[in-house]
Amino acid sequence: MDPNINTNHYIFVVTSHHRILGAGAQGGTRIPDGHFRKLAPSRRLERHRAGQDAAGAGDPGGDALRRCVKRNPQGPFQVLARRRLFPHTVIHEPIPESDCEKFQACFFPGVIDIVTTPSGGAKTCVVKNPRNDSVSRQVLRPPEFEGKVTLGRVRSYFIFNVESMGRCPPQEIPLEACNALLANTKSVRASLKLQMDVMF
């Protein structure tokens, strides 16, 4: 394992890491590169921590085999979307300079920043980008950080991650979904008002 990568780093498996192998009538031979083009070569398929085996067979150099099948033409093609609550990390006490690097390593890269205090010139930790936090409990294990930090999430503050390989860009899909929801709400409201007018 690369010594520059700690155990808190994530390694992503994307579609460009896959090789296409023939099966069945294709004789199990490898399909020439470029014969089939991946529609989205950078699409994430798996996420592993440093040192994990993607093949799952205990052999770090092994290959993970995935079987591709034809999709039912009657099946709907849905947009892949994930949501999570916005992470909220509160540091109650200043982190000593000697523990700053250890404290920073307990979080996902980019969440905690080590800065110099304006008064004494010593270094301490601040929350830089809570959006990237995975809210793991790693920071709660060391006894020196007990009572100095609180992990949580902001209620009703959702982060959406939408993927789309269709003609609609991912950034437009949430807005269109909200517009469709508002249109349906107005339609139901108008229908209820019409029924109430007929009844009374």
C-alpha positions as CSV (number, residue, x, y, z in Angstrom):
1,M,0.0,0.0,0.0
2,D,1.2,3.5,-0.8
3,P,2.6,5.0,2.5
4,N,1.4,8.4,1.4
5,I,-2.2,7.2,1.6
6,N,-3.6,6.8,5.1
7,T,-6.5,4.6,6.1
8,N,-9.0,7.5,6.0
9,H,-8.5,8.0,2.3
10,Y,-11.1,6.6,-0.1
11,I,-10.2,4.9,-3.4
12,F,-12.9,4.9,-6.1
13,V,-13.5,2.2,-8.7
14,V,-14.8,3.9,-11.9
15,T,-16.0,2.4,-15.1
16,S,-12.7,3.1,-16.9
17,H,-11.0,0.6,-14.6
18,H,-13.0,-2.3,-16.2
19,R,-11.9,-4.5,-19.0
20,I,-14.6,-6.1,-21.3
21,L,-14.2,-9.8,-21.6
22,G,-16.2,-11.9,-24.1
23,A,-18.5,-14.7,-22.7
24,G,-20.5,-17.5,-24.2
25,A,-20.4,-17.5,-28.0
26,Q,-17.6,-14.9,-27.8
27,G,-15.3,-17.5,-26.5
28,G,-14.2,-15.7,-23.3
29,T,-11.6,-13.7,-25.3
30,R,-10.8,-10.2,-24.4
31,I,-12.7,-7.6,-26.5
32,P,-10.2,-5.3,-28.3
33,D,-9.8,-1.9,-26.6
34,G,-12.0,0.7,-28.3
35,H,-14.4,-1.9,-29.8
36,F,-17.0,-1.0,-27.1
37,R,-16.8,2.6,-25.8
38,K,-17.9,3.3,-22.2
39,L,-20.6,5.9,-22.1
40,A,-19.4,7.4,-18.8
41,P,-15.8,6.4,-18.1
42,S,-15.5,8.3,-14.9
43,R,-18.7,7.0,-13.3
44,R,-18.1,5.7,-9.7
45,L,-19.0,2.1,-9.1
46,E,-17.4,1.3,-5.7
47,R,-15.7,3.0,-2.9
48,H,-13.0,1.4,-0.8
49,R,-10.7,2.4,2.0
50,A,-7.0,2.2,1.4
51,G,-5.8,-1.4,1.7
52,Q,-9.2,-3.0,1.0
53,D,-9.4,-5.8,-1.7
54,A,-11.8,-4.9,-4.5
55,A,-11.8,-8.5,-5.7
56,G,-13.0,-9.7,-2.3
57,A,-11.0,-12.9,-2.6
58,G,-8.0,-12.0,-0.4
59,D,-5.7,-11.5,-3.4
60,P,-4.9,-7.8,-3.9
61,G,-3.8,-8.5,-7.4
62,G,-6.9,-10.4,-8.4
63,D,-9.7,-9.3,-10.7
64,A,-13.3,-8.7,-9.6
65,L,-15.6,-10.3,-12.2
66,R,-18.9,-8.6,-13.0
67,R,-21.5,-10.1,-15.3
68,C,-23.3,-7.7,-17.7
69,V,-26.7,-8.7,-19.0
70,K,-29.2,-7.1,-21.3
71,R,-31.8,-5.0,-19.6
72,N,-35.5,-5.6,-19.9
73,P,-36.7,-3.1,-22.6
74,Q,-39.9,-2.7,-20.6
75,G,-38.0,-1.6,-17.5
76,P,-37.9,2.2,-16.7
77,F,-34.5,3.9,-16.9
78,Q,-34.3,5.9,-13.6
79,V,-31.9,8.6,-12.6
80,L,-29.5,7.6,-9.8
81,A,-29.8,9.9,-6.9
82,R,-28.4,9.9,-3.3
83,R,-29.1,12.2,-0.4
84,R,-27.6,12.7,3.0
85,L,-27.9,15.3,5.8
86,F,-25.4,18.1,6.0
87,P,-22.6,17.2,8.5
88,H,-22.1,19.4,11.5
89,T,-18.9,19.3,13.4
90,V,-18.3,21.5,16.5
91,I,-14.9,21.9,18.1
92,H,-15.5,22.9,21.8
93,E,-11.9,23.3,22.9
94,P,-8.8,24.4,21.0
95,I,-6.8,21.4,19.8
96,P,-3.2,21.5,21.0
97,E,-0.6,21.9,18.3
98,S,1.0,18.5,19.1
99,D,-2.4,16.8,18.4
100,C,-3.4,18.8,15.3
101,E,-2.2,16.3,12.7
102,K,-3.7,13.3,14.6
103,F,-7.0,15.2,14.9
104,Q,-7.0,16.1,11.2
105,A,-6.3,12.5,10.2
106,C,-9.5,11.4,12.0
107,F,-11.6,13.1,9.4
108,F,-12.1,12.9,5.6
109,P,-9.4,14.9,3.8
110,G,-10.3,18.6,3.5
111,V,-12.7,18.7,6.4
112,I,-10.3,19.9,9.1
113,D,-7.7,22.6,8.4
114,I,-4.7,23.4,10.6
115,V,-4.3,27.2,11.0
116,T,-2.1,29.5,13.0
117,T,-3.8,31.4,15.8
118,P,-3.6,35.2,15.4
119,S,-2.6,35.8,19.1
120,G,0.2,33.4,20.2
121,G,1.3,32.0,16.8
122,A,0.5,28.4,17.9
123,K,-1.4,26.1,15.5
124,T,-4.9,24.7,16.1
125,C,-7.6,23.0,14.1
126,V,-10.7,24.5,12.5
127,V,-13.6,23.1,10.5
128,K,-12.9,24.1,6.9
129,N,-15.3,22.0,4.7
130,P,-17.9,20.1,6.7
131,R,-19.7,19.1,3.5
132,N,-17.0,16.4,2.8
133,D,-17.3,14.9,6.2
134,S,-18.5,11.3,6.4
135,V,-19.4,11.7,10.2
136,S,-17.3,8.7,11.2
137,R,-16.7,8.1,14.9
138,Q,-12.9,7.9,14.4
139,V,-12.3,11.1,16.3
140,L,-14.2,9.9,19.3
141,R,-11.9,7.0,20.0
142,P,-8.7,8.8,21.2
143,P,-9.0,9.7,24.9
144,E,-7.3,13.1,24.3
145,F,-10.2,14.3,22.1
146,E,-12.9,13.3,24.6
147,G,-15.4,16.1,25.1
148,K,-13.6,18.4,22.6
149,V,-15.7,17.7,19.6
150,T,-19.3,16.9,18.7
151,L,-20.4,15.1,15.6
152,G,-23.9,15.6,14.1
153,R,-26.0,16.5,11.1
154,V,-28.1,19.5,10.3
155,R,-31.8,18.5,10.4
156,S,-33.7,19.1,7.1
157,Y,-30.5,20.2,5.3
158,F,-30.1,17.6,2.6
159,I,-27.2,17.2,0.2
160,F,-28.2,15.6,-3.1
161,N,-26.0,13.8,-5.5
162,V,-27.7,13.2,-8.9
163,E,-26.2,11.2,-11.7
164,S,-27.6,11.2,-15.3
165,M,-26.4,9.8,-18.6
166,G,-29.4,11.0,-20.5
167,R,-30.0,14.3,-22.3
168,C,-30.9,16.2,-19.1
169,P,-27.8,17.4,-17.2
170,P,-27.8,16.3,-13.5
171,Q,-27.9,20.0,-12.3
172,E,-31.3,20.5,-14.1
173,I,-33.0,17.4,-12.8
174,P,-33.7,18.5,-9.2
175,L,-35.1,21.8,-10.5
176,E,-37.4,20.0,-13.0
177,A,-38.5,17.6,-10.2
178,C,-39.4,20.5,-8.0
179,N,-41.3,22.2,-10.8
180,A,-43.2,18.9,-11.5
181,L,-44.0,18.6,-7.8
182,L,-45.4,22.2,-7.7
183,A,-47.4,21.6,-10.8
184,N,-49.0,18.5,-9.3
185,T,-49.7,20.3,-6.1
186,K,-51.5,23.1,-7.9
187,S,-53.5,20.5,-9.9
188,V,-54.6,18.7,-6.8
189,R,-55.5,22.0,-5.1
190,A,-57.6,23.1,-8.0
191,S,-59.4,19.8,-8.1
192,L,-60.2,19.9,-4.4
193,K,-61.5,23.5,-4.7
194,L,-63.7,22.4,-7.6
195,Q,-65.1,19.5,-5.6
196,M,-65.7,21.8,-2.6
197,D,-67.6,24.3,-4.8
198,V,-69.8,21.6,-6.2
199,M,-70.6,20.1,-2.8
200,F,-71.5,23.5,-1.2
